[in-house]
Amino acid sequence: MGAHLRERFQRPGPKRILALDGGGARGLLTLGVLAQLERHLAERSGQGDAFRLSHYFDLIGGTSTGSIIATTLALEWRVRDVVDLYFKLLPAIFARPQVPGPLRIFIPGFKNKALTQALNEYLGDRMLNSEDLKTGLAIHAKRIDSGSAWILVNNPDWTFFNAPADLADVPNAQFYLRDLVQASAAAPTYFADVRIPLERNKHGNISGYAHFFDGGVSPNNNPALQLLLTVTEPAFGFNWPTGEDNLLIWSVGTGYVRKRFAKKNRKRRSSAKSTSDFRRLAYSSKVQAALEGYNHDISQQQITILQALSRPRFPWFVNSEVRMQTKTPLWTPQPVLTFQRYDARLEIDEAEYRRPEHLENLLKQEMKGKDVDKLRKMDIKDTDLLDILYRTGEALGAAQLIHRDTADEKNPIKGAAIAADWPPQRFDPPEWRPAPAAPATVAPPEAPPADSPPPA
């Protein structure tokens, strides 16, 4: 079991990777982008409603909410079916907190029950080696009892996929998908840690466990860079060649959220909190504010690295210093991959300071700061807010984004986020491409009659 994808992984030709961030309920923003991508690729493939993203991407990897989406897509779900699941599941998961926020350092904010039941229902007893997985899958989690970030893939040639016969370890191929996804989504202070059977005694009974938290407390909340390392590191068994024409990573976020404090400016709307609020914070709250910025900081750094290894069509605006990195020299003589990052900025600002991916530009309306603050949370249960997140993602997939050829950002060159030529058609699976036309043939001249004179 588990070897059914080996031919796909080893097949010559370009490879396509989908990287999905963590972010709790904000996964609906990701799904909005993916819905637009699915519609576009379904038309381009000629498969119509039969098309699935698992037919296009050779590896789908995610963290936390991204692992839920990645697993369902790898099982050949349609995006709209995952969306329906989210609208049903999120209000149940976050319906009733167990304790107020300040006590979550002692007791998880929510029970695992609703998510556990859903994963049992929809994933059942499928294991990592399940033949129901129609493409590559990578799930990211943080093992807390050994202090290590785990990346679990369904590649039969991965070093740890099957345990050696002389060991009592449970082979990773036999980990249940429901356990791996729940481990990846067990965000600290929100949910209890998850234990996964790891060892058997001489009688074959489980004798040891590994304990996991959300992969978001590792550097892999944005899993794109780790996925690049995974498919090029021989230990994972992929050994995919690099190069701008060989490797595509399509990275989708759950909303750009940066917690900032700044002096109030009456002439500018901003998501930044007041510096007076910061001065009143207790030390513990300042520590929490610093830790909350971890995922933002590491994601920005990884995007910066990946953009320095590639030439993204729509470079992500990193900060006011390096901006879109259009002047950053490549780290390598030639691009290592084709990389593209998509995310929406969940913050308010004056129109002159907004980029196309700002929430207010995407929804074409101004919003109140307090309403945007609600969208930045991970434990959203209000269906109206969930709908806004989904529509934001859809709008991002349909947006006109700033092209890398822009020299003057005050007069940007723009292009469609998803278009006839984006993702690049050179990455289309071979069966999508029309067969080359047969060369025109010229009929041979008729033979002259037997009694005709020879040509002069």
C-alpha positions in Angstrom: 0.0 0.0 0.0 1.1 3.6 -0.6 3.1 2.8 -3.8 0.2 3.8 -6.1 1.6 7.4 -6.5 5.2 6.4 -7.2 4.8 6.6 -10.9 3.4 10.1 -10.7 6.2 11.3 -8.4 8.9 9.8 -10.7 7.3 10.8 -14.0 9.5 13.1 -16.1 8.3 16.7 -16.6 7.5 19.8 -14.5 6.0 19.4 -11.0 3.4 21.5 -9.3 3.1 22.1 -5.5 0.3 23.8 -3.6 1.3 25.2 -0.2 -1.4 26.2 2.3 -0.9 28.3 5.4 -2.3 27.8 8.9 -4.8 30.3 10.3 -7.9 28.6 11.8 -11.2 29.9 10.5 -9.3 32.2 8.1 -8.8 29.1 6.0 -12.0 30.2 4.2 -10.0 33.0 2.7 -7.6 30.3 1.2 -10.6 28.4 -0.1 -11.9 31.5 -1.9 -8.7 31.8 -3.8 -8.7 28.0 -4.5 -12.3 28.2 -5.8 -11.2 30.7 -8.4 -8.2 28.6 -9.3 -10.3 25.4 -9.6 -12.8 27.1 -11.9 -10.0 28.4 -14.1 -8.1 25.1 -14.4 -11.3 23.1 -14.9 -11.9 25.2 -18.0 -8.3 25.0 -19.2 -8.2 21.3 -18.7 -11.4 20.6 -20.6 -12.6 18.4 -17.8 -15.3 20.7 -16.6 -17.0 19.6 -13.3 -15.0 16.4 -13.2 -11.8 18.4 -12.6 -10.2 18.4 -9.1 -7.1 20.3 -7.9 -5.5 17.0 -7.1 -5.4 16.3 -10.9 -3.1 19.4 -11.3 -0.9 19.5 -8.2 1.5 16.7 -7.7 1.9 17.6 -4.0 -0.4 19.5 -1.7 1.0 20.5 1.7 -0.6 22.4 4.6 -0.3 23.3 8.2 -3.2 23.5 10.7 -6.3 24.6 8.7 -4.1 24.2 5.6 -3.7 20.5 6.5 -7.5 20.0 6.6 -7.8 21.6 3.1 -4.7 19.8 1.8 -6.0 16.4 2.9 -9.5 16.8 1.6 -8.2 18.1 -1.8 -5.7 15.2 -2.0 -8.7 12.9 -1.4 -10.2 14.4 -4.6 -12.7 16.7 -2.9 -14.1 19.7 -4.9 -13.3 23.1 -3.3 -16.9 23.9 -2.9 -17.4 20.7 -0.8 -14.6 21.8 1.5 -16.2 25.2 1.8 -19.5 23.6 2.8 -17.6 21.6 5.4 -16.0 24.7 6.9 -19.3 26.6 7.1 -20.8 23.6 8.9 -17.8 22.8 11.1 -16.4 26.1 12.3 -19.5 27.3 14.2 -19.6 23.9 16.0 -15.9 23.9 16.9 -15.9 27.5 18.2 -19.4 27.5 19.6 -18.6 27.7 23.3 -15.2 28.5 24.8 -14.3 26.4 27.9 -12.6 29.3 29.6 -12.0 33.1 29.1 -9.0 34.1 27.1 -6.7 34.9 30.1 -7.1 31.4 31.4 -6.1 29.6 28.2 -2.6 29.4 29.4 -3.9 26.8 31.8 -6.8 25.2 30.0 -7.4 25.0 26.2 -9.9 27.4 25.0 -12.0 24.8 23.1 -12.8 21.1 23.3 -11.5 18.8 20.6 -14.8 17.0 20.3 -16.4 18.7 17.3 -13.2 18.5 15.2 -12.6 14.9 16.3 -16.1 13.8 15.3 -15.8 15.5 11.9 -12.4 14.0 11.1 -13.7 10.6 12.1 -16.7 11.0 9.9 -14.9 12.3 6.8 -11.5 10.7 7.0 -12.5 7.4 8.7 -9.8 4.8 9.0 -7.7 6.0 6.1 -4.0 6.0 6.7 -1.2 8.0 5.2 -0.7 5.1 2.7 -4.3 5.2 1.6 -5.0 4.7 -2.1 -7.8 7.2 -1.8 -5.1 9.9 -1.8 -4.9 10.8 -5.5 -1.9 13.0 -5.2 1.0 13.8 -2.9 0.2 15.0 0.6 2.4 16.7 3.2 1.1 17.5 6.7 3.1 19.7 9.1 3.0 19.4 12.9 5.1 20.1 15.9 6.2 17.2 18.1 6.5 18.7 21.5 7.9 15.7 23.5 11.0 15.7 21.2 11.0 19.3 20.2 11.0 18.6 16.5 9.0 19.8 13.5 7.5 16.9 11.6 6.7 16.8 7.9 4.7 13.7 7.0 4.4 12.7 3.3 2.7 9.9 1.5 5.7 9.1 -0.6 6.6 5.3 -0.4 10.2 6.2 -1.0 10.4 8.5 2.1 13.0 7.2 4.6 10.4 6.9 7.4 7.4 5.8 5.4 7.9 2.1 6.4 9.6 1.1 9.6 12.4 -1.5 9.4 11.2 -5.0 10.2 13.4 -5.3 13.3 11.9 -2.2 14.9 8.8 -2.0 17.0 7.9 1.5 15.7 4.5 2.0 14.1 5.3 2.8 10.4 4.5 6.4 9.5 2.6 4.9 6.5 0.1 3.5 9.1 -0.6 6.8 10.9 -4.3 7.7 10.6 -5.0 10.8 8.5 -7.5 11.9 11.1 -4.8 11.9 13.8 -2.3 13.7 11.7 -4.7 16.4 10.7 -5.9 16.9 14.2 -2.3 17.1 15.4 -1.5 19.7 12.8 -4.5 21.7 13.8 -4.0 21.6 17.6 -3.2 25.2 18.1 -1.8 26.0 21.6 -4.2 27.8 23.9 -7.1 26.8 21.5 -6.9 23.0 21.7 -5.3 20.2 23.7 -2.2 18.5 22.3 -2.8 15.3 20.3 -1.0 12.0 20.9 -0.3 9.5 18.1 0.6 5.9 18.7 4.3 5.4 17.9 5.6 2.2 19.5 4.4 -1.4 20.1 5.6 -3.8 22.7 6.5 -7.5 22.0 2.8 -8.4 22.1 1.9 -5.9 19.4 0.1 -3.5 21.8 0.7 0.2 21.7 3.4 1.1 24.3 4.5 4.6 23.4 3.1 7.8 21.9 4.3 11.0 20.2 2.6 14.3 21.4 1.9 17.0 18.9 0.8 20.6 18.7 -0.1 22.7 15.7 2.6 23.0 13.0 2.1 26.7 13.3 4.4 26.7 16.4 7.2 25.5 14.1 8.7 27.5 11.2 6.2 25.8 8.9 2.9 27.7 9.4 3.6 28.9 5.9 4.9 25.6 4.6 6.1 26.7 1.2 9.9 26.8 1.9 9.7 23.5 3.7 7.9 21.9 0.7 10.8 23.1 -1.5 13.2 21.5 0.9 11.1 18.3 1.0 10.9 17.7 -2.7 14.7 18.3 -3.2 16.0 16.5 -0.1 16.8 12.8 -1.1 15.5 11.5 2.3 11.9 12.3 1.3 12.2 10.3 -1.9 10.9 12.9 -4.4 14.2 14.2 -5.9 12.4 16.6 -8.2 14.6 18.8 -10.3 14.7 22.5 -9.7 14.5 25.2 -12.3 12.0 27.9 -13.4 10.5 25.5 -15.9 10.6 22.4 -13.6 9.1 23.4 -10.3 6.0 25.5 -9.4 5.0 26.5 -5.9 1.6 28.2 -5.6 1.5 29.5 -2.0 -1.8 30.7 -0.5 -2.1 32.5 2.9 -5.0 32.9 5.3 -4.8 36.7 5.6 -1.8 39.0 6.4 -2.1 40.0 10.0 0.5 42.2 11.7 -0.1 43.5 15.3 1.2 47.0 15.4 1.1 49.9 17.9 1.5 53.5 16.6 0.8 57.1 17.5 -2.7 58.0 16.3 -2.9 60.1 13.2 -6.2 61.8 12.8 -5.6 62.1 9.1 -5.0 58.4 8.5 -7.2 55.4 9.1 -5.1 52.4 10.3 -5.3 49.0 11.9 -2.5 49.9 14.3 -3.4 50.1 17.9 -2.6 53.2 20.0 0.8 53.5 21.6 -1.1 54.6 24.8 -2.7 51.1 24.7 0.7 49.6 24.5 2.0 51.5 27.5 -0.9 50.2 29.6 -0.1 46.6 28.7 1.1 44.3 31.5 4.4 42.6 30.9 2.7 39.2 30.2 0.6 40.9 27.5 3.7 42.4 25.9 5.3 38.9 25.9 2.1 37.6 24.2 2.2 40.4 21.6 5.8 39.5 20.8 5.0 35.8 20.4 1.9 36.5 18.3 4.1 38.1 15.8 6.2 34.9 15.3 4.2 33.4 12.5 4.1 36.8 10.7 7.9 37.3 11.0 8.9 33.8 9.9 6.5 33.8 7.0 7.7 37.1 5.7 11.3 35.9 5.9 10.5 32.7 4.0 8.6 34.6 1.3 11.6 36.9 1.0 13.9 33.9 0.5 11.6 32.2 -2.1 11.3 35.5 -4.0 15.1 35.8 -4.0 15.2 32.3 -5.6 12.6 33.0 -8.3 10.9 35.7 -10.4 7.3 35.8 -9.2 4.9 37.5 -11.6 3.3 39.4 -8.7 6.0 39.9 -6.0 4.7 40.1 -2.5 5.4 43.6 -0.9 7.6 42.5 2.0 8.0 45.9 3.7 8.9 49.5 3.1 12.6 48.7 2.9 12.9 45.9 0.3 9.4 46.5 -1.1 8.6 44.1 -3.9 12.1 42.8 -4.2 12.2 43.7 -7.9 15.8 45.0 -7.4 16.9 42.1 -5.2 19.4 40.0 -7.2 18.8 36.3 -7.6 20.7 34.2 -5.2 21.4 31.7 -7.9 22.6 32.1 -11.6 19.1 31.0 -12.7 15.8 30.8 -10.8 15.4 27.7 -8.7 11.6 27.6 -9.2 8.5 29.5 -10.3 7.0 30.8 -7.1 3.9 32.8 -6.5 2.4 34.0 -3.2 -1.2 35.0 -2.7 -2.6 36.6 0.4 -5.0 39.3 1.4 -4.0 42.1 3.8 -6.6 42.1 6.7 -6.1 45.7 7.7 -7.6 49.1 7.0 -5.8 52.1 5.6 -6.4 55.2 3.5 -6.9 54.5 -0.2 -3.6 56.1 -1.2 -1.6 53.6 1.0 -3.5 50.5 0.0 -2.2 47.8 -2.3 -4.6 45.7 -4.5 -4.5 42.9 -2.0 -5.8 45.1 0.8 -9.2 43.9 2.1 -11.0 47.2 1.4 -9.7 47.2 -2.2 -10.7 43.6 -2.7 -14.3 44.1 -1.3 -14.5 47.6 -2.9 -15.7 49.1 0.4 -14.4 50.9 3.4 -14.6 49.0 6.7 -14.5 49.8 10.3 -11.4 48.9 12.3 -13.4 46.9 14.9 -15.0 44.8 12.1 -11.6 44.0 10.5 -10.3 43.1 14.0 -12.9 40.4 14.1 -11.8 39.0 10.8 -8.2 38.7 12.0 -9.1 36.1 14.7 -8.7 32.4 14.2 -11.7 31.2 16.2 -14.5 32.8 14.1 -18.0 31.2 14.4 -20.2 34.0 12.9 -21.3 32.9 9.5 -21.5 36.5 8.2 -17.8 37.0 9.1 -16.9 33.7 7.5 -18.7 34.7 4.4 -16.7 37.9 4.2 -13.4 35.9 4.5 -14.5 33.6 1.7 -15.6 36.5 -0.6 -12.2 38.2 0.1 -10.4 35.1 -1.1 -12.6 34.9 -4.2 -11.9 38.6 -4.9 -8.2 38.1 -4.5 -8.3 35.3 -7.0 -10.0 37.6 -9.5 -7.9 40.7 -8.6 -5.6 42.8 -10.7 -2.3 42.6 -8.9 0.9 44.6 -9.4 3.2 43.0 -11.9 6.9 42.6 -11.3 7.7 44.8 -14.4 6.5 47.8 -12.5 9.2 50.4 -12.2 7.1 53.1 -10.6 4.7 51.8 -8.0 2.7 55.1 -8.2 1.9 54.0 -11.8 1.8 50.2 -11.5 1.5 47.7 -14.3 -1.2 45.2 -13.3 -2.2 41.8 -14.4 -4.9 39.2 -13.5 -4.1 37.1 -10.5 -5.3 34.0 -12.3 -5.3 34.2 -16.1 -5.1 32.3 -19.3 -1.3 32.3 -19.0 -1.1 32.2 -15.2 -0.3 29.7 -13.7 2.1 29.3 -16.6 0.8 26.9 -19.3 4.2 25.2 -19.5 3.2 23.5 -16.2 0.0 22.1 -17.6 -0.1 18.3 -17.5 0.8 16.7 -20.9 -2.8 15.3 -21.4 -4.1 18.9 -21.4 -2.1 20.0 -24.3 -3.5 19.4 -27.8 -1.7 16.9 -29.8 0.7 18.6 -32.3 -0.7 18.8 -35.8 0.7 16.2 -38.1 3.1 17.7 -40.7 1.5 18.5 -44.0 2.3 15.8 -46.6 2.8 16.5 -50.3 1.3 13.8 -52.6 4.0 12.3 -54.8 3.8 13.2 -58.4 1.9 10.8 -60.6 4.1 8.4 -62.5 4.2 9.2 -66.2 2.6 6.7 -68.6 4.9 3.9 -69.5 5.1 5.0 -73.1 5.9 8.7 -72.4 9.3 10.1 -73.4 11.9 10.6 -70.6 12.0 14.2 -69.1 14.5 16.5 -70.8 
